[in-house]
Amino acid sequence: MVAIRAPKSHRAKRELLKHAPKLVETGKKTLVLHGTKTSAVLNSVLADLFHLKRDNAVRYSKKNENIRPFESGGETSLEFFSLKTDCSLIVVSSIYSICNYRLLLLFLAIW
């Protein structure tokens, strides 16, 4: 079993308290992203999802060229964005051919 060290500063103590279990858990936040290429159909779907979860959602509106969740090295930017915004659910939309629409719903559990 791993021993947990006591925090040496007040900032470290606040961080540990923030990640500790709570009596009433807050809802999971959702990160809504555009992939390399998107269409108007996917943009409207992302907008609808964002409006459904407006209180617990973060939306990035620019297209991100380096988000490729199924290729090696492409998941690092997803992990960075999820840690930056404290979101565990990620929605990514992209198009890889003329009619091949992709809407990915991802759950990240980073410990």
Jmol script that loads the backbone (N, CA, C; Angstrom):
load data "model"
ATOM      1  N   MET A   1       0.838  -1.175   0.000  1.00  0.00           N
ATOM      2  CA  MET A   1       0.000   0.000   0.000  1.00  0.00           C
ATOM      3  C   MET A   1       0.886   1.242   0.000  1.00  0.00           C
ATOM      4  N   VAL A   2       0.517   2.262  -0.713  1.00  0.00           N
ATOM      5  CA  VAL A   2       1.303   3.477  -0.847  1.00  0.00           C
ATOM      6  C   VAL A   2       0.961   4.428   0.296  1.00  0.00           C
ATOM      7  N   ALA A   3       2.003   4.935   0.945  1.00  0.00           N
ATOM      8  CA  ALA A   3       1.787   5.884   2.039  1.00  0.00           C
ATOM      9  C   ALA A   3       1.570   7.277   1.468  1.00  0.00           C
ATOM     10  N   ILE A   4       0.629   8.021   2.036  1.00  0.00           N
ATOM     11  CA  ILE A   4       0.336   9.380   1.588  1.00  0.00           C
ATOM     12  C   ILE A   4       1.094  10.345   2.482  1.00  0.00           C
ATOM     13  N   ARG A   5       1.906  11.192   1.862  1.00  0.00           N
ATOM     14  CA  ARG A   5       2.679  12.157   2.629  1.00  0.00           C
ATOM     15  C   ARG A   5       1.817  13.354   2.979  1.00  0.00           C
ATOM     16  N   ALA A   6       2.121  13.949   4.119  1.00  0.00           N
ATOM     17  CA  ALA A   6       1.399  15.146   4.549  1.00  0.00           C
ATOM     18  C   ALA A   6       1.858  16.330   3.701  1.00  0.00           C
ATOM     19  N   PRO A   7       0.955  17.226   3.342  1.00  0.00           N
ATOM     20  CA  PRO A   7       1.349  18.388   2.537  1.00  0.00           C
ATOM     21  C   PRO A   7       2.228  19.343   3.338  1.00  0.00           C
ATOM     22  N   LYS A   8       3.186  19.967   2.649  1.00  0.00           N
ATOM     23  CA  LYS A   8       4.117  20.876   3.313  1.00  0.00           C
ATOM     24  C   LYS A   8       3.684  22.331   3.217  1.00  0.00           C
ATOM     25  N   SER A   9       2.759  22.644   2.338  1.00  0.00           N
ATOM     26  CA  SER A   9       2.320  24.030   2.187  1.00  0.00           C
ATOM     27  C   SER A   9       0.794  24.076   2.187  1.00  0.00           C
ATOM     28  N   HIS A  10       0.258  25.269   2.356  1.00  0.00           N
ATOM     29  CA  HIS A  10      -1.193  25.439   2.346  1.00  0.00           C
ATOM     30  C   HIS A  10      -1.769  25.185   0.951  1.00  0.00           C
ATOM     31  N   ARG A  11      -1.001  25.523  -0.075  1.00  0.00           N
ATOM     32  CA  ARG A  11      -1.470  25.293  -1.441  1.00  0.00           C
ATOM     33  C   ARG A  11      -1.625  23.796  -1.713  1.00  0.00           C
ATOM     34  N   ALA A  12      -0.645  23.006  -1.277  1.00  0.00           N
ATOM     35  CA  ALA A  12      -0.729  21.560  -1.459  1.00  0.00           C
ATOM     36  C   ALA A  12      -1.892  20.977  -0.664  1.00  0.00           C
ATOM     37  N   LYS A  13      -2.149  21.528   0.513  1.00  0.00           N
ATOM     38  CA  LYS A  13      -3.271  21.059   1.325  1.00  0.00           C
ATOM     39  C   LYS A  13      -4.600  21.354   0.629  1.00  0.00           C
ATOM     40  N   ARG A  14      -4.718  22.544   0.021  1.00  0.00           N
ATOM     41  CA  ARG A  14      -5.940  22.884  -0.711  1.00  0.00           C
ATOM     42  C   ARG A  14      -6.149  21.951  -1.900  1.00  0.00           C
ATOM     43  N   GLU A  15      -5.063  21.614  -2.599  1.00  0.00           N
ATOM     44  CA  GLU A  15      -5.174  20.712  -3.744  1.00  0.00           C
ATOM     45  C   GLU A  15      -5.619  19.317  -3.302  1.00  0.00           C
ATOM     46  N   LEU A  16      -5.072  18.835  -2.185  1.00  0.00           N
ATOM     47  CA  LEU A  16      -5.486  17.528  -1.688  1.00  0.00           C
ATOM     48  C   LEU A  16      -6.946  17.538  -1.256  1.00  0.00           C
ATOM     49  N   LEU A  17      -7.383  18.620  -0.624  1.00  0.00           N
ATOM     50  CA  LEU A  17      -8.779  18.717  -0.208  1.00  0.00           C
ATOM     51  C   LEU A  17      -9.713  18.816  -1.412  1.00  0.00           C
ATOM     52  N   LYS A  18      -9.241  19.459  -2.484  1.00  0.00           N
ATOM     53  CA  LYS A  18     -10.063  19.595  -3.683  1.00  0.00           C
ATOM     54  C   LYS A  18     -10.305  18.240  -4.350  1.00  0.00           C
ATOM     55  N   HIS A  19      -9.298  17.347  -4.290  1.00  0.00           N
ATOM     56  CA  HIS A  19      -9.412  16.042  -4.932  1.00  0.00           C
ATOM     57  C   HIS A  19      -9.893  14.951  -3.980  1.00  0.00           C
ATOM     58  N   ALA A  20     -10.136  15.284  -2.731  1.00  0.00           N
ATOM     59  CA  ALA A  20     -10.607  14.297  -1.756  1.00  0.00           C
ATOM     60  C   ALA A  20     -12.079  13.972  -1.999  1.00  0.00           C
ATOM     61  N   PRO A  21     -12.538  12.802  -1.536  1.00  0.00           N
ATOM     62  CA  PRO A  21     -13.966  12.475  -1.675  1.00  0.00           C
ATOM     63  C   PRO A  21     -14.836  13.466  -0.914  1.00  0.00           C
ATOM     64  N   LYS A  22     -16.016  13.766  -1.472  1.00  0.00           N
ATOM     65  CA  LYS A  22     -16.919  14.745  -0.875  1.00  0.00           C
ATOM     66  C   LYS A  22     -18.241  14.078  -0.537  1.00  0.00           C
ATOM     67  N   LEU A  23     -18.997  14.694   0.380  1.00  0.00           N
ATOM     68  CA  LEU A  23     -20.318  14.165   0.714  1.00  0.00           C
ATOM     69  C   LEU A  23     -21.275  14.315  -0.458  1.00  0.00           C
ATOM     70  N   VAL A  24     -21.253  15.484  -1.088  1.00  0.00           N
ATOM     71  CA  VAL A  24     -22.087  15.739  -2.260  1.00  0.00           C
ATOM     72  C   VAL A  24     -21.146  15.992  -3.433  1.00  0.00           C
ATOM     73  N   GLU A  25     -21.094  15.033  -4.344  1.00  0.00           N
ATOM     74  CA  GLU A  25     -20.194  15.150  -5.485  1.00  0.00           C
ATOM     75  C   GLU A  25     -20.763  16.131  -6.504  1.00  0.00           C
ATOM     76  N   THR A  26     -19.892  16.895  -7.118  1.00  0.00           N
ATOM     77  CA  THR A  26     -20.304  17.794  -8.187  1.00  0.00           C
ATOM     78  C   THR A  26     -20.471  16.992  -9.477  1.00  0.00           C
ATOM     79  N   GLY A  27     -21.229  17.518 -10.410  1.00  0.00           N
ATOM     80  CA  GLY A  27     -21.458  16.828 -11.674  1.00  0.00           C
ATOM     81  C   GLY A  27     -20.212  16.800 -12.533  1.00  0.00           C
ATOM     82  N   LYS A  28     -20.138  15.824 -13.401  1.00  0.00           N
ATOM     83  CA  LYS A  28     -18.997  15.729 -14.303  1.00  0.00           C
ATOM     84  C   LYS A  28     -19.124  16.796 -15.386  1.00  0.00           C
ATOM     85  N   LYS A  29     -18.024  17.491 -15.622  1.00  0.00           N
ATOM     86  CA  LYS A  29     -18.025  18.518 -16.650  1.00  0.00           C
ATOM     87  C   LYS A  29     -17.720  17.884 -18.004  1.00  0.00           C
ATOM     88  N   THR A  30     -18.258  18.486 -19.051  1.00  0.00           N
ATOM     89  CA  THR A  30     -18.094  17.985 -20.408  1.00  0.00           C
ATOM     90  C   THR A  30     -17.313  18.995 -21.231  1.00  0.00           C
ATOM     91  N   LEU A  31     -16.331  18.506 -21.967  1.00  0.00           N
ATOM     92  CA  LEU A  31     -15.539  19.333 -22.873  1.00  0.00           C
ATOM     93  C   LEU A  31     -16.005  19.048 -24.294  1.00  0.00           C
ATOM     94  N   VAL A  32     -16.438  20.083 -25.009  1.00  0.00           N
ATOM     95  CA  VAL A  32     -16.961  19.945 -26.372  1.00  0.00           C
ATOM     96  C   VAL A  32     -15.921  20.522 -27.327  1.00  0.00           C
ATOM     97  N   LEU A  33     -15.398  19.670 -28.237  1.00  0.00           N
ATOM     98  CA  LEU A  33     -14.305  20.056 -29.133  1.00  0.00           C
ATOM     99  C   LEU A  33     -14.651  19.780 -30.587  1.00  0.00           C
ATOM    100  N   HIS A  34     -14.036  20.565 -31.476  1.00  0.00           N
ATOM    101  CA  HIS A  34     -14.081  20.301 -32.911  1.00  0.00           C
ATOM    102  C   HIS A  34     -12.802  19.566 -33.282  1.00  0.00           C
ATOM    103  N   GLY A  35     -12.906  18.610 -34.177  1.00  0.00           N
ATOM    104  CA  GLY A  35     -11.741  17.877 -34.642  1.00  0.00           C
ATOM    105  C   GLY A  35     -11.040  18.608 -35.772  1.00  0.00           C
ATOM    106  N   THR A  36     -10.381  17.828 -36.645  1.00  0.00           N
ATOM    107  CA  THR A  36      -9.628  18.433 -37.744  1.00  0.00           C
ATOM    108  C   THR A  36     -10.544  19.072 -38.776  1.00  0.00           C
ATOM    109  N   LYS A  37     -11.593  18.360 -39.186  1.00  0.00           N
ATOM    110  CA  LYS A  37     -12.582  18.898 -40.127  1.00  0.00           C
ATOM    111  C   LYS A  37     -13.961  18.633 -39.549  1.00  0.00           C
ATOM    112  N   THR A  38     -14.841  19.611 -39.658  1.00  0.00           N
ATOM    113  CA  THR A  38     -16.214  19.423 -39.192  1.00  0.00           C
ATOM    114  C   THR A  38     -17.182  19.964 -40.238  1.00  0.00           C
ATOM    115  N   SER A  39     -18.441  19.611 -40.091  1.00  0.00           N
ATOM    116  CA  SER A  39     -19.468  20.095 -41.009  1.00  0.00           C
ATOM    117  C   SER A  39     -20.519  20.857 -40.222  1.00  0.00           C
ATOM    118  N   ALA A  40     -21.470  21.432 -40.931  1.00  0.00           N
ATOM    119  CA  ALA A  40     -22.551  22.174 -40.279  1.00  0.00           C
ATOM    120  C   ALA A  40     -23.436  21.245 -39.454  1.00  0.00           C
ATOM    121  N   VAL A  41     -23.600  20.009 -39.916  1.00  0.00           N
ATOM    122  CA  VAL A  41     -24.414  19.036 -39.174  1.00  0.00           C
ATOM    123  C   VAL A  41     -23.779  18.744 -37.817  1.00  0.00           C
ATOM    124  N   LEU A  42     -22.474  18.463 -37.830  1.00  0.00           N
ATOM    125  CA  LEU A  42     -21.783  18.162 -36.574  1.00  0.00           C
ATOM    126  C   LEU A  42     -21.698  19.386 -35.675  1.00  0.00           C
ATOM    127  N   ASN A  43     -21.530  20.562 -36.268  1.00  0.00           N
ATOM    128  CA  ASN A  43     -21.497  21.779 -35.454  1.00  0.00           C
ATOM    129  C   ASN A  43     -22.826  22.010 -34.748  1.00  0.00           C
ATOM    130  N   SER A  44     -23.933  21.728 -35.428  1.00  0.00           N
ATOM    131  CA  SER A  44     -25.238  21.906 -34.782  1.00  0.00           C
ATOM    132  C   SER A  44     -25.459  20.866 -33.686  1.00  0.00           C
ATOM    133  N   VAL A  45     -24.964  19.639 -33.901  1.00  0.00           N
ATOM    134  CA  VAL A  45     -25.073  18.609 -32.860  1.00  0.00           C
ATOM    135  C   VAL A  45     -24.263  19.009 -31.633  1.00  0.00           C
ATOM    136  N   LEU A  46     -23.048  19.509 -31.856  1.00  0.00           N
ATOM    137  CA  LEU A  46     -22.217  19.954 -30.733  1.00  0.00           C
ATOM    138  C   LEU A  46     -22.854  21.131 -30.008  1.00  0.00           C
ATOM    139  N   ALA A  47     -23.451  22.047 -30.748  1.00  0.00           N
ATOM    140  CA  ALA A  47     -24.114  23.191 -30.116  1.00  0.00           C
ATOM    141  C   ALA A  47     -25.293  22.732 -29.270  1.00  0.00           C
ATOM    142  N   ASP A  48     -26.064  21.754 -29.771  1.00  0.00           N
ATOM    143  CA  ASP A  48     -27.194  21.228 -28.999  1.00  0.00           C
ATOM    144  C   ASP A  48     -26.725  20.529 -27.726  1.00  0.00           C
ATOM    145  N   LEU A  49     -25.661  19.728 -27.839  1.00  0.00           N
ATOM    146  CA  LEU A  49     -25.122  19.069 -26.646  1.00  0.00           C
ATOM    147  C   LEU A  49     -24.617  20.081 -25.629  1.00  0.00           C
ATOM    148  N   PHE A  50     -23.978  21.131 -26.126  1.00  0.00           N
ATOM    149  CA  PHE A  50     -23.471  22.161 -25.220  1.00  0.00           C
ATOM    150  C   PHE A  50     -24.619  22.874 -24.516  1.00  0.00           C
ATOM    151  N   HIS A  51     -25.690  23.171 -25.231  1.00  0.00           N
ATOM    152  CA  HIS A  51     -26.823  23.864 -24.620  1.00  0.00           C
ATOM    153  C   HIS A  51     -27.565  22.975 -23.632  1.00  0.00           C
ATOM    154  N   LEU A  52     -27.554  21.666 -23.848  1.00  0.00           N
ATOM    155  CA  LEU A  52     -28.174  20.756 -22.888  1.00  0.00           C
ATOM    156  C   LEU A  52     -27.412  20.724 -21.567  1.00  0.00           C
ATOM    157  N   LYS A  53     -26.085  20.801 -21.642  1.00  0.00           N
ATOM    158  CA  LYS A  53     -25.253  20.740 -20.441  1.00  0.00           C
ATOM    159  C   LYS A  53     -24.545  22.064 -20.186  1.00  0.00           C
ATOM    160  N   ARG A  54     -25.194  23.164 -20.415  1.00  0.00           N
ATOM    161  CA  ARG A  54     -24.564  24.479 -20.343  1.00  0.00           C
ATOM    162  C   ARG A  54     -23.889  24.752 -18.997  1.00  0.00           C
ATOM    163  N   ASP A  55     -24.502  24.332 -17.889  1.00  0.00           N
ATOM    164  CA  ASP A  55     -23.923  24.619 -16.579  1.00  0.00           C
ATOM    165  C   ASP A  55     -22.638  23.835 -16.338  1.00  0.00           C
ATOM    166  N   ASN A  56     -22.563  22.624 -16.865  1.00  0.00           N
ATOM    167  CA  ASN A  56     -21.407  21.764 -16.628  1.00  0.00           C
ATOM    168  C   ASN A  56     -20.682  21.433 -17.923  1.00  0.00           C
ATOM    169  N   ALA A  57     -20.482  22.420 -18.779  1.00  0.00           N
ATOM    170  CA  ALA A  57     -19.821  22.159 -20.057  1.00  0.00           C
ATOM    171  C   ALA A  57     -18.878  23.302 -20.408  1.00  0.00           C
ATOM    172  N   VAL A  58     -17.816  22.937 -21.134  1.00  0.00           N
ATOM    173  CA  VAL A  58     -16.853  23.904 -21.663  1.00  0.00           C
ATOM    174  C   VAL A  58     -16.766  23.641 -23.159  1.00  0.00           C
ATOM    175  N   ARG A  59     -16.863  24.701 -23.965  1.00  0.00           N
ATOM    176  CA  ARG A  59     -16.859  24.535 -25.418  1.00  0.00           C
ATOM    177  C   ARG A  59     -15.670  25.260 -26.020  1.00  0.00           C
ATOM    178  N   TYR A  60     -14.904  24.531 -26.833  1.00  0.00           N
ATOM    179  CA  TYR A  60     -13.840  25.125 -27.630  1.00  0.00           C
ATOM    180  C   TYR A  60     -14.363  25.208 -29.056  1.00  0.00           C
ATOM    181  N   SER A  61     -14.400  26.410 -29.624  1.00  0.00           N
ATOM    182  CA  SER A  61     -15.040  26.591 -30.923  1.00  0.00           C
ATOM    183  C   SER A  61     -14.077  26.497 -32.103  1.00  0.00           C
ATOM    184  N   LYS A  62     -12.780  26.605 -31.877  1.00  0.00           N
ATOM    185  CA  LYS A  62     -11.843  26.517 -32.992  1.00  0.00           C
ATOM    186  C   LYS A  62     -11.546  25.062 -33.335  1.00  0.00           C
ATOM    187  N   LYS A  63     -11.191  24.830 -34.596  1.00  0.00           N
ATOM    188  CA  LYS A  63     -10.811  23.486 -35.018  1.00  0.00           C
ATOM    189  C   LYS A  63      -9.409  23.188 -34.503  1.00  0.00           C
ATOM    190  N   ASN A  64      -9.220  21.994 -33.974  1.00  0.00           N
ATOM    191  CA  ASN A  64      -7.941  21.590 -33.408  1.00  0.00           C
ATOM    192  C   ASN A  64      -7.303  20.543 -34.314  1.00  0.00           C
ATOM    193  N   GLU A  65      -6.166  20.880 -34.882  1.00  0.00           N
ATOM    194  CA  GLU A  65      -5.500  19.993 -35.832  1.00  0.00           C
ATOM    195  C   GLU A  65      -4.822  18.806 -35.151  1.00  0.00           C
ATOM    196  N   ASN A  66      -4.422  18.956 -33.888  1.00  0.00           N
ATOM    197  CA  ASN A  66      -3.630  17.915 -33.240  1.00  0.00           C
ATOM    198  C   ASN A  66      -4.464  16.950 -32.404  1.00  0.00           C
ATOM    199  N   ILE A  67      -5.781  16.987 -32.524  1.00  0.00           N
ATOM    200  CA  ILE A  67      -6.627  16.054 -31.784  1.00  0.00           C
ATOM    201  C   ILE A  67      -6.947  14.876 -32.684  1.00  0.00           C
ATOM    202  N   ARG A  68      -6.291  13.758 -32.404  1.00  0.00           N
ATOM    203  CA  ARG A  68      -6.523  12.504 -33.115  1.00  0.00           C
ATOM    204  C   ARG A  68      -6.531  11.397 -32.067  1.00  0.00           C
ATOM    205  N   PRO A  69      -7.700  11.095 -31.501  1.00  0.00           N
ATOM    206  CA  PRO A  69      -7.747  10.193 -30.351  1.00  0.00           C
ATOM    207  C   PRO A  69      -7.323   8.756 -30.634  1.00  0.00           C
ATOM    208  N   PHE A  70      -7.376   8.297 -31.888  1.00  0.00           N
ATOM    209  CA  PHE A  70      -7.044   6.911 -32.186  1.00  0.00           C
ATOM    210  C   PHE A  70      -5.651   6.740 -32.779  1.00  0.00           C
ATOM    211  N   GLU A  71      -4.855   7.799 -32.822  1.00  0.00           N
ATOM    212  CA  GLU A  71      -3.488   7.704 -33.310  1.00  0.00           C
ATOM    213  C   GLU A  71      -2.532   7.940 -32.154  1.00  0.00           C
ATOM    214  N   SER A  72      -1.331   7.402 -32.272  1.00  0.00           N
ATOM    215  CA  SER A  72      -0.365   7.563 -31.189  1.00  0.00           C
ATOM    216  C   SER A  72       0.086   9.018 -31.122  1.00  0.00           C
ATOM    217  N   GLY A  73       0.085   9.570 -29.945  1.00  0.00           N
ATOM    218  CA  GLY A  73       0.465  10.963 -29.738  1.00  0.00           C
ATOM    219  C   GLY A  73      -0.687  11.931 -29.836  1.00  0.00           C
ATOM    220  N   GLY A  74      -1.812  11.523 -30.372  1.00  0.00           N
ATOM    221  CA  GLY A  74      -2.957  12.411 -30.519  1.00  0.00           C
ATOM    222  C   GLY A  74      -3.766  12.559 -29.254  1.00  0.00           C
ATOM    223  N   GLU A  75      -3.600  11.618 -28.328  1.00  0.00           N
ATOM    224  CA  GLU A  75      -4.378  11.674 -27.095  1.00  0.00           C
ATOM    225  C   GLU A  75      -3.762  12.610 -26.055  1.00  0.00           C
ATOM    226  N   THR A  76      -2.530  13.047 -26.253  1.00  0.00           N
ATOM    227  CA  THR A  76      -1.890  13.907 -25.256  1.00  0.00           C
ATOM    228  C   THR A  76      -2.569  15.270 -25.178  1.00  0.00           C
ATOM    229  N   SER A  77      -3.001  15.809 -26.304  1.00  0.00           N
ATOM    230  CA  SER A  77      -3.685  17.102 -26.271  1.00  0.00           C
ATOM    231  C   SER A  77      -5.058  16.973 -25.617  1.00  0.00           C
ATOM    232  N   LEU A  78      -5.732  15.829 -25.808  1.00  0.00           N
ATOM    233  CA  LEU A  78      -7.007  15.602 -25.124  1.00  0.00           C
ATOM    234  C   LEU A  78      -6.811  15.555 -23.614  1.00  0.00           C
ATOM    235  N   GLU A  79      -5.757  14.875 -23.175  1.00  0.00           N
ATOM    236  CA  GLU A  79      -5.471  14.816 -21.743  1.00  0.00           C
ATOM    237  C   GLU A  79      -5.141  16.199 -21.203  1.00  0.00           C
ATOM    238  N   PHE A  80      -4.386  16.987 -21.964  1.00  0.00           N
ATOM    239  CA  PHE A  80      -4.034  18.333 -21.525  1.00  0.00           C
ATOM    240  C   PHE A  80      -5.275  19.205 -21.387  1.00  0.00           C
ATOM    241  N   PHE A  81      -6.151  19.175 -22.392  1.00  0.00           N
ATOM    242  CA  PHE A  81      -7.372  19.987 -22.330  1.00  0.00           C
ATOM    243  C   PHE A  81      -8.278  19.549 -21.186  1.00  0.00           C
ATOM    244  N   SER A  82      -8.368  18.248 -20.939  1.00  0.00           N
ATOM    245  CA  SER A  82      -9.240  17.777 -19.859  1.00  0.00           C
ATOM    246  C   SER A  82      -8.682  18.163 -18.497  1.00  0.00           C
ATOM    247  N   LEU A  83      -7.367  18.116 -18.322  1.00  0.00           N
ATOM    248  CA  LEU A  83      -6.778  18.546 -17.053  1.00  0.00           C
ATOM    249  C   LEU A  83      -6.892  20.052 -16.874  1.00  0.00           C
ATOM    250  N   LYS A  84      -6.752  20.794 -17.962  1.00  0.00           N
ATOM    251  CA  LYS A  84      -6.819  22.253 -17.897  1.00  0.00           C
ATOM    252  C   LYS A  84      -8.208  22.731 -17.490  1.00  0.00           C
ATOM    253  N   THR A  85      -9.246  22.088 -18.012  1.00  0.00           N
ATOM    254  CA  THR A  85     -10.616  22.521 -17.738  1.00  0.00           C
ATOM    255  C   THR A  85     -11.315  21.674 -16.687  1.00  0.00           C
ATOM    256  N   ASP A  86     -10.630  20.652 -16.150  1.00  0.00           N
ATOM    257  CA  ASP A  86     -11.175  19.747 -15.134  1.00  0.00           C
ATOM    258  C   ASP A  86     -12.430  19.052 -15.655  1.00  0.00           C
ATOM    259  N   CYS A  87     -12.348  18.534 -16.878  1.00  0.00           N
ATOM    260  CA  CYS A  87     -13.472  17.824 -17.494  1.00  0.00           C
ATOM    261  C   CYS A  87     -13.108  16.349 -17.655  1.00  0.00           C
ATOM    262  N   SER A  88     -14.037  15.475 -17.316  1.00  0.00           N
ATOM    263  CA  SER A  88     -13.778  14.050 -17.483  1.00  0.00           C
ATOM    264  C   SER A  88     -14.521  13.464 -18.679  1.00  0.00           C
ATOM    265  N   LEU A  89     -15.531  14.151 -19.175  1.00  0.00           N
ATOM    266  CA  LEU A  89     -16.248  13.718 -20.373  1.00  0.00           C
ATOM    267  C   LEU A  89     -15.846  14.612 -21.541  1.00  0.00           C
ATOM    268  N   ILE A  90     -15.545  13.995 -22.684  1.00  0.00           N
ATOM    269  CA  ILE A  90     -15.102  14.761 -23.852  1.00  0.00           C
ATOM    270  C   ILE A  90     -15.943  14.355 -25.054  1.00  0.00           C
ATOM    271  N   VAL A  91     -16.400  15.351 -25.819  1.00  0.00           N
ATOM    272  CA  VAL A  91     -17.140  15.118 -27.060  1.00  0.00           C
ATOM    273  C   VAL A  91     -16.327  15.741 -28.190  1.00  0.00           C
ATOM    274  N   VAL A  92     -15.945  14.914 -29.183  1.00  0.00           N
ATOM    275  CA  VAL A  92     -15.134  15.372 -30.311  1.00  0.00           C
ATOM    276  C   VAL A  92     -15.876  15.032 -31.596  1.00  0.00           C
ATOM    277  N   SER A  93     -15.946  15.995 -32.520  1.00  0.00           N
ATOM    278  CA  SER A  93     -16.571  15.737 -33.821  1.00  0.00           C
ATOM    279  C   SER A  93     -15.536  15.912 -34.918  1.00  0.00           C
ATOM    280  N   SER A  94     -15.637  15.079 -35.959  1.00  0.00           N
ATOM    281  CA  SER A  94     -14.708  15.192 -37.078  1.00  0.00           C
ATOM    282  C   SER A  94     -15.280  14.480 -38.298  1.00  0.00           C
ATOM    283  N   ILE A  95     -14.712  14.796 -39.464  1.00  0.00           N
ATOM    284  CA  ILE A  95     -15.070  14.160 -40.734  1.00  0.00           C
ATOM    285  C   ILE A  95     -13.780  13.613 -41.339  1.00  0.00           C
ATOM    286  N   TYR A  96     -13.806  12.352 -41.781  1.00  0.00           N
ATOM    287  CA  TYR A  96     -12.625  11.766 -42.394  1.00  0.00           C
ATOM    288  C   TYR A  96     -12.804  11.501 -43.885  1.00  0.00           C
ATOM    289  N   SER A  97     -14.021  11.534 -44.375  1.00  0.00           N
ATOM    290  CA  SER A  97     -14.267  11.431 -45.814  1.00  0.00           C
ATOM    291  C   SER A  97     -15.504  12.263 -46.127  1.00  0.00           C
ATOM    292  N   ILE A  98     -16.074  12.114 -47.290  1.00  0.00           N
ATOM    293  CA  ILE A  98     -17.170  12.980 -47.714  1.00  0.00           C
ATOM    294  C   ILE A  98     -18.395  12.828 -46.812  1.00  0.00           C
ATOM    295  N   CYS A  99     -18.831  11.625 -46.547  1.00  0.00           N
ATOM    296  CA  CYS A  99     -20.064  11.426 -45.762  1.00  0.00           C
ATOM    297  C   CYS A  99     -19.825  10.691 -44.451  1.00  0.00           C
ATOM    298  N   ASN A 100     -18.611  10.568 -44.010  1.00  0.00           N
ATOM    299  CA  ASN A 100     -18.296   9.802 -42.816  1.00  0.00           C
ATOM    300  C   ASN A 100     -18.204  10.741 -41.612  1.00  0.00           C
ATOM    301  N   TYR A 101     -19.335  11.003 -40.977  1.00  0.00           N
ATOM    302  CA  TYR A 101     -19.366  11.874 -39.807  1.00  0.00           C
ATOM    303  C   TYR A 101     -19.007  11.059 -38.572  1.00  0.00           C
ATOM    304  N   ARG A 102     -18.176  11.622 -37.699  1.00  0.00           N
ATOM    305  CA  ARG A 102     -17.808  10.940 -36.465  1.00  0.00           C
ATOM    306  C   ARG A 102     -18.056  11.857 -35.284  1.00  0.00           C
ATOM    307  N   LEU A 103     -18.766  11.325 -34.320  1.00  0.00           N
ATOM    308  CA  LEU A 103     -19.003  12.024 -33.065  1.00  0.00           C
ATOM    309  C   LEU A 103     -18.530  11.091 -31.963  1.00  0.00           C
ATOM    310  N   LEU A 104     -17.432  11.451 -31.301  1.00  0.00           N
ATOM    311  CA  LEU A 104     -16.830  10.605 -30.280  1.00  0.00           C
ATOM    312  C   LEU A 104     -17.202  11.115 -28.900  1.00  0.00           C
ATOM    313  N   LEU A 105     -17.668  10.223 -28.063  1.00  0.00           N
ATOM    314  CA  LEU A 105     -17.936  10.526 -26.664  1.00  0.00           C
ATOM    315  C   LEU A 105     -16.901   9.765 -25.853  1.00  0.00           C
ATOM    316  N   LEU A 106     -16.018  10.487 -25.182  1.00  0.00           N
ATOM    317  CA  LEU A 106     -14.911   9.871 -24.458  1.00  0.00           C
ATOM    318  C   LEU A 106     -15.031  10.147 -22.968  1.00  0.00           C
ATOM    319  N   PHE A 107     -14.620   9.191 -22.168  1.00  0.00           N
ATOM    320  CA  PHE A 107     -14.554   9.358 -20.721  1.00  0.00           C
ATOM    321  C   PHE A 107     -13.106   9.166 -20.317  1.00  0.00           C
ATOM    322  N   LEU A 108     -12.514  10.165 -19.692  1.00  0.00           N
ATOM    323  CA  LEU A 108     -11.130  10.081 -19.256  1.00  0.00           C
ATOM    324  C   LEU A 108     -11.081   9.922 -17.752  1.00  0.00           C
ATOM    325  N   ALA A 109     -10.351   8.936 -17.304  1.00  0.00           N
ATOM    326  CA  ALA A 109     -10.111   8.742 -15.875  1.00  0.00           C
ATOM    327  C   ALA A 109      -8.608   8.816 -15.675  1.00  0.00           C
ATOM    328  N   ILE A 110      -8.118   9.981 -15.308  1.00  0.00           N
ATOM    329  CA  ILE A 110      -6.687  10.197 -15.110  1.00  0.00           C
ATOM    330  C   ILE A 110      -6.429  10.292 -13.618  1.00  0.00           C
ATOM    331  N   TRP A 111      -5.592   9.426 -13.125  1.00  0.00           N
ATOM    332  CA  TRP A 111      -5.308   9.419 -11.685  1.00  0.00           C
ATOM    333  C   TRP A 111      -3.944   9.960 -11.427  1.00  0.00           C
TER     334      TRP A 111
END
end "model"
wireframe off; spacefill off
backbone 0.3
color backbone group
